[in-house]
């Protein structure tokens, strides 16, 4: 949702703020991997209870996540594998961060918060998976007001400000709602395709 609303303005802001990265060709896949390592540091920081550092590292990891696509477009190096790598490592980061949080609260003997983080993890994975599967049939599923950028921003601010458990509630509840939204959108889109297909079969016996 954040990327969809800001659109091409993000590209301009990043080029203006970090011009040195755009002067020479940079392999965007290395930026993707570097961002994943930074975000992996956030997962470790959560596991160790260093919530503020975890939030800061999520922010830096998110910056790399924005940069890889902008650099790929700017230098004409966008590839199918790059898109696959970016999407796959995004899922790895999502899982690692929430597993890090679950590890911390499990060590503290807080099963309720571990369960809450588990719900947030399931909702995060399903939000992305539902879209990927639906778009095998529906050209552009769209929809879902609480996507990856929002989830990570809430967890980052929750860690930095010391409100991680309320942040987990937000991610879990709104994540489940977003999964529901995508199921509804997928049902409508596929029902329309099925109805269109039946009409075409009827028109051309």
Residue pairs with C-beta under 8 A, 6 or more apart in sequence:
1 144
1 145
1 146
1 147
1 149
1 150
2 147
2 149
2 150
2 153
3 10
3 66
3 149
10 66
10 70
11 70
11 73
11 74
14 66
14 67
14 70
15 22
15 70
15 74
18 67
21 67
21 71
22 71
22 74
22 75
25 75
25 77
26 71
26 75
27 77
28 67
28 68
28 69
28 71
28 72
28 75
28 77
28 78
28 82
29 68
29 81
29 82
29 85
31 64
31 67
31 68
31 71
32 64
32 65
32 68
32 82
32 85
32 86
32 89
33 85
33 89
34 64
35 60
35 61
35 62
35 63
35 64
35 65
35 67
35 68
35 89
36 61
36 89
36 92
36 93
38 57
38 60
38 61
38 64
39 57
39 58
39 61
39 93
39 96
39 97
40 93
40 96
41 57
41 61
42 53
42 54
42 55
42 57
42 58
42 61
42 97
42 100
43 54
43 93
43 96
43 97
43 99
43 100
44 100
45 51
45 53
45 54
45 57
45 100
46 54
46 97
46 100
46 101
46 103
46 104
46 159
47 99
47 100
47 101
47 103
47 104
48 104
49 104
51 158
51 159
51 160
51 162
51 164
52 159
52 160
52 162
54 97
54 100
54 156
54 159
55 155
55 156
55 157
55 158
55 159
55 160
55 161
56 156
56 160
58 97
58 152
58 155
58 156
58 159
59 156
61 93
61 152
62 149
62 152
62 153
62 156
65 86
65 90
68 82
68 86
69 78
69 86
71 77
72 78
72 79
72 82
87 128
87 132
90 128
90 148
91 125
91 128
94 121
94 124
94 125
94 128
94 148
94 151
95 121
95 124
95 125
97 152
97 155
98 117
98 118
98 120
98 121
98 124
99 121
101 117
101 155
101 164
101 168
102 114
102 117
102 118
102 121
105 113
105 114
105 117
106 114
113 165
113 168
116 165
116 168
116 169
116 172
117 168
117 172
119 172
119 175
119 176
120 151
120 168
120 171
120 172
120 175
123 171
123 172
123 175
123 176
123 178
123 179
124 148
124 151
124 171
124 175
126 175
126 179
127 144
127 146
127 147
127 148
127 175
127 178
127 179
127 182
128 148
130 141
130 179
130 182
130 183
130 186
131 141
131 144
131 182
133 186
134 141
134 182
134 185
134 186
134 189
134 190
135 141
137 189
137 190
137 193
138 185
138 186
138 189
138 190
138 193
141 182
141 185
141 186
141 189
142 185
143 181
143 182
143 185
144 178
144 181
144 182
144 185
145 174
145 178
145 181
146 174
146 175
146 177
146 178
147 178
150 174
151 171
151 175
154 167
154 170
154 171
155 164
155 167
155 168
155 171
157 163
157 167
158 164
158 165
158 166
158 167
158 168
158 170
159 167
